[in-house]
Amino acid sequence: MSILDVSHISKSFGNTEVLKDICFSLEESEVLSIIGSSGSGKTTLLRCLNFLETPDSGTITVKSNKIFDAEDLDYLTDANKRKNRLHFGLVFQSFNLFPQYTALENVTLAKELAAKREDNFKENKKAILESIKQEGLDLLAQMGLSDRKDNYPHQLSGGQCQRVAIARALALKPDILCFDEPTSALDPELTGEVLKVIKELAETKMTMIIVTHEMSFAKEVSDKVIFMDDGYVLESGTPDEVFNHPKEDRTIQFLSSFNK
């Protein structure tokens, strides 16, 4: 059964149609890579999934529960948007860490804020906060950053910042972890350490959607690949189908630029 079904999603900004009738599904534990040239709509698609943008049409279903329907926008209150976002974790290409907080605080902040809205928080405040802190420490250890828990973002390398961002996204235990070109702001050496972490997450059967320009990595780590062009899903399939046996001329043209 699909963990995610995206059906006929479209999105325009003014007169510019950025997403055009996007449809795809994702099974639990699968890794989906989305490739395509800049401006093809990849980031906008992730932003729609994470409710940072509202699609103009279509539906989004997670675990058989329809969480978005363009025909029923009255449902999409701020509270429901926050609830829907919990299905997805998003790792941005530019980290988006809070500079005034340590690595550990960046990881635990969102969960602490969520806990404070629960009815039992005041009665169990100490135990709840201690549990959240321990989970944050465990995630930083998983990212190889135990010794950096008290460092602020300006004291970390780009690769370390991105690993903190990954830990932060995992802290809320999302059903699907999304990456928006997670290595685009990194030099080649730091790119390797972040890709290693993502590969390790794939080996734990974490369901992921990765927007990336790292073609060899996408080919290695993915179960499915989508090629987007001019707002459309132009081609999709297994890595072997898309990378080794593409059917569309535009896909062949795009991939040839990475094989020179």
Residue pairs with C-beta under 8 A, 6 or more apart in sequence:
1 27
1 28
1 64
2 25
2 26
2 27
2 61
3 26
3 27
3 28
3 62
3 63
3 175
3 176
3 207
4 25
4 26
4 60
4 61
4 62
4 175
4 176
4 207
5 25
5 59
5 60
5 61
6 22
6 23
6 24
6 25
6 49
6 58
6 59
6 60
6 61
7 23
7 58
7 59
7 60
7 61
8 21
8 22
8 23
8 57
8 58
8 59
9 19
9 21
9 22
9 23
9 45
9 48
9 55
9 57
9 58
9 59
9 60
10 17
10 19
10 20
10 21
10 22
10 55
10 56
10 57
10 58
11 17
11 18
11 19
11 41
11 44
11 48
11 53
11 55
11 56
12 18
12 56
17 231
18 41
18 44
18 231
19 41
19 44
19 45
19 48
19 55
19 231
20 41
20 230
20 231
20 232
21 58
21 232
22 41
22 45
22 58
22 232
22 233
23 233
24 32
24 224
24 226
24 233
24 236
26 32
26 176
26 207
26 209
26 224
27 207
27 223
28 207
29 205
29 206
29 207
30 207
30 208
30 223
30 224
31 202
31 207
31 208
31 209
31 210
31 221
31 222
31 223
31 224
32 208
32 209
32 210
32 222
32 223
32 224
32 225
32 226
33 209
33 210
33 211
33 212
33 218
33 221
33 222
33 224
33 225
33 226
33 239
34 42
34 45
34 209
34 210
34 211
34 212
34 225
34 226
34 228
35 42
35 211
35 212
35 213
35 215
35 218
35 225
35 226
35 227
35 228
35 242
35 254
36 42
36 227
36 228
36 229
36 234
36 254
37 229
37 254
40 228
40 229
40 230
40 231
41 228
41 230
41 231
42 180
42 211
42 228
43 180
43 181
43 211
44 53
45 211
45 228
46 90
46 178
46 180
46 209
46 211
47 53
48 54
48 55
48 60
49 60
49 88
49 176
49 178
49 209
50 85
50 88
50 90
50 178
51 68
51 76
51 81
51 84
51 85
52 90
54 73
54 76
55 68
55 70
56 70
57 70
58 68
58 70
59 66
59 68
59 69
59 70
60 66
60 67
60 68
61 67
62 87
62 175
62 176
63 87
63 175
67 84
67 87
68 76
68 84
69 75
86 172
86 174
87 174
87 175
87 176
88 174
88 175
88 176
88 177
88 178
89 169
89 170
89 172
89 174
89 176
89 177
89 178
90 169
90 178
90 179
90 180
91 162
91 165
91 166
91 169
91 177
91 178
91 179
91 180
91 182
92 165
92 180
93 180
93 181
93 182
93 183
93 184
93 185
94 185
95 153
95 158
95 161
95 162
95 164
95 165
95 185
96 165
97 106
97 153
97 161
97 164
97 165
97 168
98 105
98 106
98 109
98 153
99 152
99 153
99 154
100 152
101 109
101 152
102 149
102 150
102 151
102 152
103 140
103 145
103 148
103 149
103 150
103 151
103 152
103 153
103 156
103 160
103 164
104 133
104 136
104 137
104 140
104 149
104 150
106 153
106 164
106 165
106 168
107 136
107 139
107 140
107 164
107 167
107 168
107 171
108 132
108 133
108 135
108 136
108 171
109 168
110 168
110 171
110 172
111 132
111 135
111 136
111 171
111 172
112 129
112 132
114 172
115 121
115 128
115 129
115 132
121 128
135 171
136 149
136 167
136 171
137 146
137 149
139 167
139 170
139 171
140 146
140 148
140 149
140 164
140 167
142 167
142 170
143 163
143 164
143 166
143 167
143 197
144 163
144 197
145 160
145 163
145 164
145 167
148 155
148 156
148 160
148 164
151 160
153 161
153 164
156 164
157 190
158 185
158 186
158 187
158 190
159 186
159 189
159 190
159 191
159 193
159 194
162 182
162 183
162 185
162 186
162 190
162 194
163 193
163 194
163 197
166 177
166 182
166 194
166 197
166 198
166 201
169 177
170 177
175 207
176 207
176 208
176 209
177 201
177 206
177 207
177 208
177 209
178 208
178 209
178 210
178 211
179 198
179 208
179 209
179 210
179 211
179 212
180 211
181 211
181 212
181 213
182 194
182 198
182 210
182 212
183 190
183 191
183 194
183 195
183 212
183 214
184 213
186 194
191 214
195 214
195 217
198 208
198 210
198 217
198 221
199 217
199 220
199 221
201 208
202 208
202 221
210 218
210 221
210 222
212 218
215 243
215 255
215 258
218 225
218 239
218 243
219 225
219 239
219 243
220 239
222 239
223 238
223 239
224 236
224 237
224 238
224 239
225 236
225 237
225 238
225 239
225 241
225 242
225 243
226 233
226 235
226 236
227 233
227 234
227 235
227 236
227 242
227 246
227 248
227 250
227 251
227 254
228 234
229 250
229 251
229 254
234 248
234 250
234 251
235 242
235 246
235 247
235 248
235 251
236 242
242 251
243 255
246 252
246 255
